């Protein structure tokens, strides 16, 4: 299975800038943070713009926080931008401005969890690491476990399977991580898997061989967005990115039917460090 997927990627893998030879570990780390829960098409322009302004951790560490949030633009989950700046400052302070090597050193950085540490180890430092994102979980669930979808949360069984599936050879492990992730992103998708295009369909997919059984009832979960506090927080942040600040009374007009919702979301933005009060106005920090 490993060789089949790696060979497929060699032909079908996308030419993404953070995959190109010579890309810095910092640029790859930035891409991994931006790509969390965000499609590649939205990340590409922001990643280029970000690295034009802050090509090294030291550049981002010294940047005004308000400008960091503006350039994060509409990527969503803007706390990632704050954590990325905190990460840059820690890299400068503790590692001489260079992205450190090793899972433990990476995990000690602000905002860097298990997945990102493994991804940077594999894709930036070409080390052997168990990289597991939602795409990899889905491919392994289908091809090996014969299930339509992975477990509701990352389980010990999935971790063990991902570890067993990782090639022992360092370079092959890097190629596998990248290839199986791409297979999940482009072909073995959650809603419309394109099995006719999949290199594993006839030779290595237990789910396909079993007739593509449906997921168990209640397994598929779709997170609502319209009308949520997350949507309102995004609307408030869009106003602040555009204008720098706004009167609190003007922000209430974003939802005249439920001003309490606006007030609640404003309070959470302040608590998260994404905005600050300046008298009767709200502004970027």
Order of alpha helices (4+ residues) and beta strands (2+ residues): alpha-alpha-alpha-alpha-alpha-alpha-alpha-alpha-alpha-alpha-alpha-alpha-alpha-beta-alpha-alpha-beta-beta
